[in-house]
Amino acid sequence: MIEERLENIETKISFQEDLIEELNKTVYQQQQKLDRLEAICEALARQIAAQAESMNEGKPAHERPPHY
């Protein structure tokens, strides 16, 4: 009886260890994806800022449109 219970506990622990390892891998992969997405967002933000800056070159900041 005790041996049976011990075997069941060992089996459960083994499954839990496998599950924890899989979860760790998943979390690691998600962190890698987040890091890549953050880098992409930063690059896009820099690109948008550069384009906005180049469009505003030579124009006063608050110029009235010609139809006024």
N, CA, C, O and CB atoms as a CASP TS submission, in Angstrom:
PFRMAT TS
TARGET T0000
AUTHOR 0000-0000-0000
METHOD Language model
MODEL 1
PARENT N/A
ATOM      1  N   MET     1       0.815  -1.190   0.000  1.00  0.00           N
ATOM      2  CA  MET     1       0.000   0.000   0.000  1.00  0.00           C
ATOM      3  C   MET     1       0.863   1.260   0.000  1.00  0.00           C
ATOM      4  O   MET     1       0.627   2.171  -0.793  1.00  0.00           O
ATOM      5  CB  MET     1      -0.929  -0.005   1.197  1.00  0.00           C
ATOM      6  N   ILE     2       1.848   1.316   0.872  1.00  0.00           N
ATOM      7  CA  ILE     2       2.716   2.495   0.955  1.00  0.00           C
ATOM      8  C   ILE     2       3.569   2.604  -0.306  1.00  0.00           C
ATOM      9  O   ILE     2       3.790   3.699  -0.825  1.00  0.00           O
ATOM     10  CB  ILE     2       3.619   2.427   2.215  1.00  0.00           C
ATOM     11  N   GLU     3       4.042   1.466  -0.790  1.00  0.00           N
ATOM     12  CA  GLU     3       4.850   1.480  -2.008  1.00  0.00           C
ATOM     13  C   GLU     3       4.037   1.982  -3.197  1.00  0.00           C
ATOM     14  O   GLU     3       4.552   2.706  -4.049  1.00  0.00           O
ATOM     15  CB  GLU     3       5.402   0.080  -2.301  1.00  0.00           C
ATOM     16  N   GLU     4       2.795   1.603  -3.247  1.00  0.00           N
ATOM     17  CA  GLU     4       1.910   2.040  -4.327  1.00  0.00           C
ATOM     18  C   GLU     4       1.708   3.556  -4.271  1.00  0.00           C
ATOM     19  O   GLU     4       1.771   4.238  -5.294  1.00  0.00           O
ATOM     20  CB  GLU     4       0.547   1.314  -4.241  1.00  0.00           C
ATOM     21  N   ARG     5       1.470   4.063  -3.088  1.00  0.00           N
ATOM     22  CA  ARG     5       1.278   5.511  -2.914  1.00  0.00           C
ATOM     23  C   ARG     5       2.560   6.264  -3.279  1.00  0.00           C
ATOM     24  O   ARG     5       2.510   7.305  -3.935  1.00  0.00           O
ATOM     25  CB  ARG     5       0.860   5.838  -1.452  1.00  0.00           C
ATOM     26  N   LEU     6       3.689   5.739  -2.858  1.00  0.00           N
ATOM     27  CA  LEU     6       4.969   6.362  -3.165  1.00  0.00           C
ATOM     28  C   LEU     6       5.208   6.384  -4.677  1.00  0.00           C
ATOM     29  O   LEU     6       5.677   7.380  -5.227  1.00  0.00           O
ATOM     30  CB  LEU     6       6.112   5.619  -2.451  1.00  0.00           C
ATOM     31  N   GLU     7       4.886   5.299  -5.322  1.00  0.00           N
ATOM     32  CA  GLU     7       5.041   5.221  -6.784  1.00  0.00           C
ATOM     33  C   GLU     7       4.136   6.245  -7.481  1.00  0.00           C
ATOM     34  O   GLU     7       4.552   6.888  -8.445  1.00  0.00           O
ATOM     35  CB  GLU     7       4.714   3.790  -7.289  1.00  0.00           C
ATOM     36  N   ASN     8       2.904   6.393  -6.994  1.00  0.00           N
ATOM     37  CA  ASN     8       1.988   7.388  -7.564  1.00  0.00           C
ATOM     38  C   ASN     8       2.533   8.806  -7.386  1.00  0.00           C
ATOM     39  O   ASN     8       2.455   9.630  -8.297  1.00  0.00           O
ATOM     40  CB  ASN     8       0.599   7.272  -6.913  1.00  0.00           C
ATOM     41  N   ILE     9       3.077   9.075  -6.216  1.00  0.00           N
ATOM     42  CA  ILE     9       3.643  10.400  -5.955  1.00  0.00           C
ATOM     43  C   ILE     9       4.839  10.650  -6.867  1.00  0.00           C
ATOM     44  O   ILE     9       4.968  11.736  -7.430  1.00  0.00           O
ATOM     45  CB  ILE     9       4.060  10.534  -4.472  1.00  0.00           C
ATOM     46  N   GLU    10       5.700   9.673  -7.016  1.00  0.00           N
ATOM     47  CA  GLU    10       6.865   9.820  -7.894  1.00  0.00           C
ATOM     48  C   GLU    10       6.441  10.046  -9.340  1.00  0.00           C
ATOM     49  O   GLU    10       7.060  10.830 -10.059  1.00  0.00           O
ATOM     50  CB  GLU    10       7.765   8.583  -7.801  1.00  0.00           C
ATOM     51  N   THR    11       5.394   9.365  -9.759  1.00  0.00           N
ATOM     52  CA  THR    11       4.883   9.537 -11.122  1.00  0.00           C
ATOM     53  C   THR    11       4.352  10.950 -11.318  1.00  0.00           C
ATOM     54  O   THR    11       4.621  11.588 -12.336  1.00  0.00           O
ATOM     55  CB  THR    11       3.779   8.508 -11.423  1.00  0.00           C
ATOM     56  N   LYS    12       3.598  11.434 -10.339  1.00  0.00           N
ATOM     57  CA  LYS    12       3.053  12.786 -10.424  1.00  0.00           C
ATOM     58  C   LYS    12       4.174  13.825 -10.465  1.00  0.00           C
ATOM     59  O   LYS    12       4.110  14.783 -11.235  1.00  0.00           O
ATOM     60  CB  LYS    12       2.118  13.061  -9.236  1.00  0.00           C
ATOM     61  N   ILE    13       5.192  13.633  -9.639  1.00  0.00           N
ATOM     62  CA  ILE    13       6.319  14.565  -9.611  1.00  0.00           C
ATOM     63  C   ILE    13       7.029  14.568 -10.963  1.00  0.00           C
ATOM     64  O   ILE    13       7.420  15.623 -11.464  1.00  0.00           O
ATOM     65  CB  ILE    13       7.310  14.193  -8.481  1.00  0.00           C
ATOM     66  N   SER    14       7.189  13.408 -11.536  1.00  0.00           N
ATOM     67  CA  SER    14       7.843  13.307 -12.840  1.00  0.00           C
ATOM     68  C   SER    14       7.062  14.086 -13.911  1.00  0.00           C
ATOM     69  O   SER    14       7.647  14.824 -14.703  1.00  0.00           O
ATOM     70  CB  SER    14       7.981  11.827 -13.253  1.00  0.00           C
ATOM     71  N   PHE    15       5.739  13.912 -13.922  1.00  0.00           N
ATOM     72  CA  PHE    15       4.912  14.640 -14.879  1.00  0.00           C
ATOM     73  C   PHE    15       4.982  16.145 -14.632  1.00  0.00           C
ATOM     74  O   PHE    15       5.023  16.933 -15.577  1.00  0.00           O
ATOM     75  CB  PHE    15       3.460  14.160 -14.801  1.00  0.00           C
ATOM     76  N   GLN    16       4.995  16.534 -13.369  1.00  0.00           N
ATOM     77  CA  GLN    16       5.074  17.951 -13.037  1.00  0.00           C
ATOM     78  C   GLN    16       6.406  18.558 -13.483  1.00  0.00           C
ATOM     79  O   GLN    16       6.444  19.684 -13.978  1.00  0.00           O
ATOM     80  CB  GLN    16       4.885  18.150 -11.534  1.00  0.00           C
ATOM     81  N   GLU    17       7.476  17.822 -13.309  1.00  0.00           N
ATOM     82  CA  GLU    17       8.785  18.303 -13.762  1.00  0.00           C
ATOM     83  C   GLU    17       8.803  18.490 -15.275  1.00  0.00           C
ATOM     84  O   GLU    17       9.351  19.471 -15.777  1.00  0.00           O
ATOM     85  CB  GLU    17       9.894  17.326 -13.338  1.00  0.00           C
ATOM     86  N   ASP    18       8.208  17.553 -15.997  1.00  0.00           N
ATOM     87  CA  ASP    18       8.127  17.679 -17.455  1.00  0.00           C
ATOM     88  C   ASP    18       7.294  18.896 -17.847  1.00  0.00           C
ATOM     89  O   ASP    18       7.661  19.640 -18.757  1.00  0.00           O
ATOM     90  CB  ASP    18       7.526  16.405 -18.074  1.00  0.00           C
ATOM     91  N   LEU    19       6.194  19.091 -17.169  1.00  0.00           N
ATOM     92  CA  LEU    19       5.326  20.223 -17.456  1.00  0.00           C
ATOM     93  C   LEU    19       6.028  21.547 -17.168  1.00  0.00           C
ATOM     94  O   LEU    19       5.918  22.490 -17.952  1.00  0.00           O
ATOM     95  CB  LEU    19       4.041  20.123 -16.641  1.00  0.00           C
ATOM     96  N   ILE    20       6.737  21.622 -16.068  1.00  0.00           N
ATOM     97  CA  ILE    20       7.477  22.842 -15.719  1.00  0.00           C
ATOM     98  C   ILE    20       8.535  23.134 -16.777  1.00  0.00           C
ATOM     99  O   ILE    20       8.722  24.290 -17.158  1.00  0.00           O
ATOM    100  CB  ILE    20       8.136  22.705 -14.323  1.00  0.00           C
ATOM    101  N   GLU    21       9.216  22.123 -17.248  1.00  0.00           N
ATOM    102  CA  GLU    21      10.236  22.311 -18.291  1.00  0.00           C
ATOM    103  C   GLU    21       9.600  22.840 -19.574  1.00  0.00           C
ATOM    104  O   GLU    21      10.148  23.742 -20.207  1.00  0.00           O
ATOM    105  CB  GLU    21      10.977  20.983 -18.574  1.00  0.00           C
ATOM    106  N   GLU    22       8.464  22.294 -19.959  1.00  0.00           N
ATOM    107  CA  GLU    22       7.760  22.780 -21.151  1.00  0.00           C
ATOM    108  C   GLU    22       7.297  24.221 -20.967  1.00  0.00           C
ATOM    109  O   GLU    22       7.403  25.027 -21.891  1.00  0.00           O
ATOM    110  CB  GLU    22       6.560  21.881 -21.467  1.00  0.00           C
ATOM    111  N   LEU    23       6.791  24.545 -19.798  1.00  0.00           N
ATOM    112  CA  LEU    23       6.360  25.914 -19.520  1.00  0.00           C
ATOM    113  C   LEU    23       7.544  26.877 -19.562  1.00  0.00           C
ATOM    114  O   LEU    23       7.418  27.990 -20.072  1.00  0.00           O
ATOM    115  CB  LEU    23       5.664  25.988 -18.153  1.00  0.00           C
ATOM    116  N   ASN    24       8.678  26.462 -19.035  1.00  0.00           N
ATOM    117  CA  ASN    24       9.872  27.303 -19.095  1.00  0.00           C
ATOM    118  C   ASN    24      10.290  27.573 -20.534  1.00  0.00           C
ATOM    119  O   ASN    24      10.656  28.698 -20.876  1.00  0.00           O
ATOM    120  CB  ASN    24      11.020  26.647 -18.334  1.00  0.00           C
ATOM    121  N   LYS    25      10.239  26.559 -21.366  1.00  0.00           N
ATOM    122  CA  LYS    25      10.574  26.738 -22.781  1.00  0.00           C
ATOM    123  C   LYS    25       9.613  27.717 -23.449  1.00  0.00           C
ATOM    124  O   LYS    25      10.026  28.573 -24.230  1.00  0.00           O
ATOM    125  CB  LYS    25      10.547  25.388 -23.515  1.00  0.00           C
ATOM    126  N   THR    26       8.338  27.582 -23.135  1.00  0.00           N
ATOM    127  CA  THR    26       7.324  28.461 -23.719  1.00  0.00           C
ATOM    128  C   THR    26       7.544  29.906 -23.290  1.00  0.00           C
ATOM    129  O   THR    26       7.481  30.821 -24.111  1.00  0.00           O
ATOM    130  CB  THR    26       5.916  28.001 -23.316  1.00  0.00           C
ATOM    131  N   VAL    27       7.801  30.106 -22.011  1.00  0.00           N
ATOM    132  CA  VAL    27       8.037  31.460 -21.508  1.00  0.00           C
ATOM    133  C   VAL    27       9.288  32.049 -22.164  1.00  0.00           C
ATOM    134  O   VAL    27       9.292  33.223 -22.533  1.00  0.00           O
ATOM    135  CB  VAL    27       8.184  31.454 -19.962  1.00  0.00           C
ATOM    136  N   TYR    28      10.321  31.270 -22.309  1.00  0.00           N
ATOM    137  CA  TYR    28      11.556  31.735 -22.953  1.00  0.00           C
ATOM    138  C   TYR    28      11.298  32.144 -24.399  1.00  0.00           C
ATOM    139  O   TYR    28      11.760  33.195 -24.844  1.00  0.00           O
ATOM    140  CB  TYR    28      12.636  30.640 -22.902  1.00  0.00           C
ATOM    141  N   GLN    29      10.567  31.319 -25.123  1.00  0.00           N
ATOM    142  CA  GLN    29      10.250  31.638 -26.519  1.00  0.00           C
ATOM    143  C   GLN    29       9.398  32.898 -26.618  1.00  0.00           C
ATOM    144  O   GLN    29       9.606  33.719 -27.512  1.00  0.00           O
ATOM    145  CB  GLN    29       9.524  30.463 -27.184  1.00  0.00           C
ATOM    146  N   GLN    30       8.452  33.053 -25.719  1.00  0.00           N
ATOM    147  CA  GLN    30       7.612  34.259 -25.727  1.00  0.00           C
ATOM    148  C   GLN    30       8.444  35.498 -25.426  1.00  0.00           C
ATOM    149  O   GLN    30       8.214  36.552 -26.020  1.00  0.00           O
ATOM    150  CB  GLN    30       6.467  34.131 -24.703  1.00  0.00           C
ATOM    151  N   GLN    31       9.401  35.391 -24.522  1.00  0.00           N
ATOM    152  CA  GLN    31      10.256  36.535 -24.209  1.00  0.00           C
ATOM    153  C   GLN    31      11.109  36.909 -25.413  1.00  0.00           C
ATOM    154  O   GLN    31      11.326  38.092 -25.675  1.00  0.00           O
ATOM    155  CB  GLN    31      11.153  36.225 -22.998  1.00  0.00           C
ATOM    156  N   GLN    32      11.594  35.911 -26.148  1.00  0.00           N
ATOM    157  CA  GLN    32      12.359  36.195 -27.353  1.00  0.00           C
ATOM    158  C   GLN    32      11.496  36.933 -28.372  1.00  0.00           C
ATOM    159  O   GLN    32      11.957  37.888 -28.998  1.00  0.00           O
ATOM    160  CB  GLN    32      12.910  34.897 -27.959  1.00  0.00           C
ATOM    161  N   LYS    33      10.246  36.499 -28.542  1.00  0.00           N
ATOM    162  CA  LYS    33       9.344  37.170 -29.473  1.00  0.00           C
ATOM    163  C   LYS    33       9.062  38.598 -29.022  1.00  0.00           C
ATOM    164  O   LYS    33       9.044  39.517 -29.841  1.00  0.00           O
ATOM    165  CB  LYS    33       8.034  36.388 -29.605  1.00  0.00           C
ATOM    166  N   LEU    34       8.842  38.789 -27.730  1.00  0.00           N
ATOM    167  CA  LEU    34       8.607  40.136 -27.204  1.00  0.00           C
ATOM    168  C   LEU    34       9.803  41.041 -27.462  1.00  0.00           C
ATOM    169  O   LEU    34       9.637  42.201 -27.840  1.00  0.00           O
ATOM    170  CB  LEU    34       8.305  40.080 -25.704  1.00  0.00           C
ATOM    171  N   ASP    35      10.993  40.524 -27.260  1.00  0.00           N
ATOM    172  CA  ASP    35      12.197  41.314 -27.505  1.00  0.00           C
ATOM    173  C   ASP    35      12.292  41.722 -28.979  1.00  0.00           C
ATOM    174  O   ASP    35      12.633  42.862 -29.295  1.00  0.00           O
ATOM    175  CB  ASP    35      13.450  40.521 -27.090  1.00  0.00           C
ATOM    176  N   ARG    36      11.986  40.782 -29.870  1.00  0.00           N
ATOM    177  CA  ARG    36      12.018  41.103 -31.309  1.00  0.00           C
ATOM    178  C   ARG    36      10.955  42.138 -31.653  1.00  0.00           C
ATOM    179  O   ARG    36      11.225  43.075 -32.405  1.00  0.00           O
ATOM    180  CB  ARG    36      11.807  39.828 -32.158  1.00  0.00           C
ATOM    181  N   LEU    37       9.748  41.981 -31.112  1.00  0.00           N
ATOM    182  CA  LEU    37       8.673  42.934 -31.393  1.00  0.00           C
ATOM    183  C   LEU    37       8.992  44.323 -30.855  1.00  0.00           C
ATOM    184  O   LEU    37       8.685  45.323 -31.504  1.00  0.00           O
ATOM    185  CB  LEU    37       7.363  42.439 -30.797  1.00  0.00           C
ATOM    186  N   GLU    38       9.600  44.397 -29.684  1.00  0.00           N
ATOM    187  CA  GLU    38       9.997  45.692 -29.133  1.00  0.00           C
ATOM    188  C   GLU    38      11.027  46.361 -30.031  1.00  0.00           C
ATOM    189  O   GLU    38      10.958  47.567 -30.266  1.00  0.00           O
ATOM    190  CB  GLU    38      10.558  45.529 -27.711  1.00  0.00           C
ATOM    191  N   ALA    39      11.981  45.586 -30.535  1.00  0.00           N
ATOM    192  CA  ALA    39      12.996  46.144 -31.427  1.00  0.00           C
ATOM    193  C   ALA    39      12.348  46.655 -32.710  1.00  0.00           C
ATOM    194  O   ALA    39      12.722  47.716 -33.211  1.00  0.00           O
ATOM    195  CB  ALA    39      14.076  45.089 -31.754  1.00  0.00           C
ATOM    196  N   ILE    40      11.388  45.917 -33.243  1.00  0.00           N
ATOM    197  CA  ILE    40      10.689  46.340 -34.452  1.00  0.00           C
ATOM    198  C   ILE    40       9.905  47.619 -34.193  1.00  0.00           C
ATOM    199  O   ILE    40       9.936  48.540 -35.010  1.00  0.00           O
ATOM    200  CB  ILE    40       9.750  45.230 -34.952  1.00  0.00           C
ATOM    201  N   CYS    41       9.208  47.687 -33.073  1.00  0.00           N
ATOM    202  CA  CYS    41       8.435  48.894 -32.730  1.00  0.00           C
ATOM    203  C   CYS    41       9.339  50.111 -32.588  1.00  0.00           C
ATOM    204  O   CYS    41       9.004  51.195 -33.066  1.00  0.00           O
ATOM    205  CB  CYS    41       7.650  48.678 -31.427  1.00  0.00           C
ATOM    206  N   GLU    42      10.476  49.938 -31.938  1.00  0.00           N
ATOM    207  CA  GLU    42      11.412  51.048 -31.782  1.00  0.00           C
ATOM    208  C   GLU    42      11.932  51.509 -33.136  1.00  0.00           C
ATOM    209  O   GLU    42      12.045  52.710 -33.382  1.00  0.00           O
ATOM    210  CB  GLU    42      12.579  50.644 -30.877  1.00  0.00           C
ATOM    211  N   ALA    43      12.248  50.569 -34.012  1.00  0.00           N
ATOM    212  CA  ALA    43      12.734  50.929 -35.341  1.00  0.00           C
ATOM    213  C   ALA    43      11.653  51.664 -36.129  1.00  0.00           C
ATOM    214  O   ALA    43      11.943  52.646 -36.811  1.00  0.00           O
ATOM    215  CB  ALA    43      13.190  49.678 -36.104  1.00  0.00           C
ATOM    216  N   LEU    44      10.427  51.200 -36.040  1.00  0.00           N
ATOM    217  CA  LEU    44       9.327  51.867 -36.736  1.00  0.00           C
ATOM    218  C   LEU    44       9.089  53.264 -36.186  1.00  0.00           C
ATOM    219  O   LEU    44       8.833  54.194 -36.952  1.00  0.00           O
ATOM    220  CB  LEU    44       8.051  51.042 -36.627  1.00  0.00           C
ATOM    221  N   ALA    45       9.170  53.424 -34.877  1.00  0.00           N
ATOM    222  CA  ALA    45       8.984  54.743 -34.272  1.00  0.00           C
ATOM    223  C   ALA    45      10.075  55.705 -34.740  1.00  0.00           C
ATOM    224  O   ALA    45       9.796  56.867 -35.034  1.00  0.00           O
ATOM    225  CB  ALA    45       8.987  54.637 -32.735  1.00  0.00           C
ATOM    226  N   ARG    46      11.319  55.219 -34.807  1.00  0.00           N
ATOM    227  CA  ARG    46      12.408  56.075 -35.306  1.00  0.00           C
ATOM    228  C   ARG    46      12.176  56.442 -36.772  1.00  0.00           C
ATOM    229  O   ARG    46      12.407  57.582 -37.177  1.00  0.00           O
ATOM    230  CB  ARG    46      13.776  55.364 -35.145  1.00  0.00           C
ATOM    231  N   GLN    47      11.720  55.475 -37.558  1.00  0.00           N
ATOM    232  CA  GLN    47      11.474  55.730 -38.977  1.00  0.00           C
ATOM    233  C   GLN    47      10.353  56.754 -39.158  1.00  0.00           C
ATOM    234  O   GLN    47      10.469  57.648 -39.996  1.00  0.00           O
ATOM    235  CB  GLN    47      11.121  54.421 -39.705  1.00  0.00           C
ATOM    236  N   ILE    48       9.288  56.639 -38.397  1.00  0.00           N
ATOM    237  CA  ILE    48       8.170  57.579 -38.488  1.00  0.00           C
ATOM    238  C   ILE    48       8.628  58.975 -38.060  1.00  0.00           C
ATOM    239  O   ILE    48       8.287  59.970 -38.699  1.00  0.00           O
ATOM    240  CB  ILE    48       6.977  57.103 -37.611  1.00  0.00           C
ATOM    241  N   ALA    49       9.394  59.039 -36.988  1.00  0.00           N
ATOM    242  CA  ALA    49       9.893  60.335 -36.523  1.00  0.00           C
ATOM    243  C   ALA    49      10.794  60.974 -37.568  1.00  0.00           C
ATOM    244  O   ALA    49      10.723  62.181 -37.797  1.00  0.00           O
ATOM    245  CB  ALA    49      10.651  60.179 -35.199  1.00  0.00           C
ATOM    246  N   ALA    50      11.634  60.177 -38.197  1.00  0.00           N
ATOM    247  CA  ALA    50      12.526  60.705 -39.230  1.00  0.00           C
ATOM    248  C   ALA    50      11.724  61.199 -40.431  1.00  0.00           C
ATOM    249  O   ALA    50      12.046  62.244 -40.998  1.00  0.00           O
ATOM    250  CB  ALA    50      13.540  59.630 -39.672  1.00  0.00           C
ATOM    251  N   GLN    51      10.697  60.475 -40.822  1.00  0.00           N
ATOM    252  CA  GLN    51       9.864  60.901 -41.950  1.00  0.00           C
ATOM    253  C   GLN    51       9.108  62.174 -41.612  1.00  0.00           C
ATOM    254  O   GLN    51       8.999  63.069 -42.450  1.00  0.00           O
ATOM    255  CB  GLN    51       8.879  59.794 -42.344  1.00  0.00           C
ATOM    256  N   ALA    52       8.589  62.266 -40.406  1.00  0.00           N
ATOM    257  CA  ALA    52       7.864  63.466 -39.998  1.00  0.00           C
ATOM    258  C   ALA    52       8.806  64.660 -39.964  1.00  0.00           C
ATOM    259  O   ALA    52       8.433  65.768 -40.349  1.00  0.00           O
ATOM    260  CB  ALA    52       7.203  63.263 -38.620  1.00  0.00           C
ATOM    261  N   GLU    53      10.011  64.430 -39.509  1.00  0.00           N
ATOM    262  CA  GLU    53      11.000  65.504 -39.449  1.00  0.00           C
ATOM    263  C   GLU    53      11.373  65.961 -40.850  1.00  0.00           C
ATOM    264  O   GLU    53      11.494  67.161 -41.097  1.00  0.00           O
ATOM    265  CB  GLU    53      12.252  65.046 -38.688  1.00  0.00           C
ATOM    266  N   SER    54      11.555  65.033 -41.759  1.00  0.00           N
ATOM    267  CA  SER    54      11.932  65.405 -43.123  1.00  0.00           C
ATOM    268  C   SER    54      10.794  66.122 -43.846  1.00  0.00           C
ATOM    269  O   SER    54      11.050  66.958 -44.713  1.00  0.00           O
ATOM    270  CB  SER    54      12.349  64.166 -43.911  1.00  0.00           C
ATOM    271  N   MET    55       9.542  65.809 -43.505  1.00  0.00           N
ATOM    272  CA  MET    55       8.401  66.483 -44.123  1.00  0.00           C
ATOM    273  C   MET    55       8.262  67.915 -43.607  1.00  0.00           C
ATOM    274  O   MET    55       7.760  68.785 -44.319  1.00  0.00           O
ATOM    275  CB  MET    55       7.109  65.699 -43.856  1.00  0.00           C
ATOM    276  N   ASN    56       8.698  68.159 -42.389  1.00  0.00           N
ATOM    277  CA  ASN    56       8.557  69.476 -41.781  1.00  0.00           C
ATOM    278  C   ASN    56       9.758  70.380 -42.025  1.00  0.00           C
ATOM    279  O   ASN    56       9.749  71.529 -41.583  1.00  0.00           O
ATOM    280  CB  ASN    56       8.335  69.329 -40.306  1.00  0.00           C
ATOM    281  N   GLU    57      10.781  69.906 -42.707  1.00  0.00           N
ATOM    282  CA  GLU    57      11.954  70.728 -42.964  1.00  0.00           C
ATOM    283  C   GLU    57      11.576  71.897 -43.865  1.00  0.00           C
ATOM    284  O   GLU    57      10.892  71.722 -44.873  1.00  0.00           O
ATOM    285  CB  GLU    57      13.081  69.891 -43.603  1.00  0.00           C
ATOM    286  N   GLY    58      12.020  73.069 -43.495  1.00  0.00           N
ATOM    287  CA  GLY    58      11.776  74.262 -44.301  1.00  0.00           C
ATOM    288  C   GLY    58      10.419  74.890 -44.084  1.00  0.00           C
ATOM    289  O   GLY    58      10.133  75.929 -44.679  1.00  0.00           O
ATOM    290  N   LYS    59       9.574  74.309 -43.261  1.00  0.00           N
ATOM    291  CA  LYS    59       8.253  74.860 -42.991  1.00  0.00           C
ATOM    292  C   LYS    59       8.219  75.386 -41.564  1.00  0.00           C
ATOM    293  O   LYS    59       8.706  74.714 -40.654  1.00  0.00           O
ATOM    294  CB  LYS    59       7.145  73.796 -43.216  1.00  0.00           C
ATOM    295  N   PRO    60       7.672  76.538 -41.350  1.00  0.00           N
ATOM    296  CA  PRO    60       7.511  76.992 -39.971  1.00  0.00           C
ATOM    297  C   PRO    60       6.576  76.046 -39.213  1.00  0.00           C
ATOM    298  O   PRO    60       5.714  75.401 -39.812  1.00  0.00           O
ATOM    299  CB  PRO    60       6.965  78.443 -39.933  1.00  0.00           C
ATOM    300  N   ALA    61       6.750  75.973 -37.935  1.00  0.00           N
ATOM    301  CA  ALA    61       5.990  75.030 -37.122  1.00  0.00           C
ATOM    302  C   ALA    61       4.488  75.294 -37.137  1.00  0.00           C
ATOM    303  O   ALA    61       3.705  74.345 -37.132  1.00  0.00           O
ATOM    304  CB  ALA    61       6.487  75.069 -35.710  1.00  0.00           C
ATOM    305  N   HIS    62       4.060  76.575 -37.156  1.00  0.00           N
ATOM    306  CA  HIS    62       2.635  76.901 -37.091  1.00  0.00           C
ATOM    307  C   HIS    62       2.235  77.824 -38.229  1.00  0.00           C
ATOM    308  O   HIS    62       1.603  78.854 -37.994  1.00  0.00           O
ATOM    309  CB  HIS    62       2.292  77.546 -35.749  1.00  0.00           C
ATOM    310  N   GLU    63       2.583  77.484 -39.416  1.00  0.00           N
ATOM    311  CA  GLU    63       2.244  78.314 -40.574  1.00  0.00           C
ATOM    312  C   GLU    63       0.760  78.132 -40.916  1.00  0.00           C
ATOM    313  O   GLU    63       0.245  77.014 -40.917  1.00  0.00           O
ATOM    314  CB  GLU    63       3.142  77.949 -41.801  1.00  0.00           C
ATOM    315  N   ARG    64       0.082  79.249 -41.206  1.00  0.00           N
ATOM    316  CA  ARG    64      -1.306  79.169 -41.617  1.00  0.00           C
ATOM    317  C   ARG    64      -1.403  78.666 -43.042  1.00  0.00           C
ATOM    318  O   ARG    64      -0.568  79.020 -43.875  1.00  0.00           O
ATOM    319  CB  ARG    64      -1.989  80.526 -41.483  1.00  0.00           C
ATOM    320  N   PRO    65      -2.377  77.868 -43.338  1.00  0.00           N
ATOM    321  CA  PRO    65      -2.557  77.405 -44.710  1.00  0.00           C
ATOM    322  C   PRO    65      -2.842  78.599 -45.635  1.00  0.00           C
ATOM    323  O   PRO    65      -3.321  79.629 -45.160  1.00  0.00           O
ATOM    324  CB  PRO    65      -3.709  76.366 -44.787  1.00  0.00           C
ATOM    325  N   PRO    66      -2.561  78.488 -46.933  1.00  0.00           N
ATOM    326  CA  PRO    66      -2.701  79.608 -47.851  1.00  0.00           C
ATOM    327  C   PRO    66      -4.143  80.108 -48.014  1.00  0.00           C
ATOM    328  O   PRO    66      -4.318  81.252 -48.432  1.00  0.00           O
ATOM    329  CB  PRO    66      -2.161  79.216 -49.186  1.00  0.00           C
ATOM    330  N   HIS    67      -5.144  79.354 -47.723  1.00  0.00           N
ATOM    331  CA  HIS    67      -6.513  79.788 -47.951  1.00  0.00           C
ATOM    332  C   HIS    67      -7.031  80.712 -46.870  1.00  0.00           C
ATOM    333  O   HIS    67      -8.174  81.161 -46.958  1.00  0.00           O
ATOM    334  CB  HIS    67      -7.407  78.604 -48.059  1.00  0.00           C
ATOM    335  N   TYR    68      -6.236  81.017 -45.849  1.00  0.00           N
ATOM    336  CA  TYR    68      -6.685  81.953 -44.807  1.00  0.00           C
ATOM    337  C   TYR    68      -6.396  83.374 -45.201  1.00  0.00           C
ATOM    338  O   TYR    68      -6.703  84.298 -44.448  1.00  0.00           O
ATOM    339  CB  TYR    68      -6.019  81.645 -43.473  1.00  0.00           C
TER
END
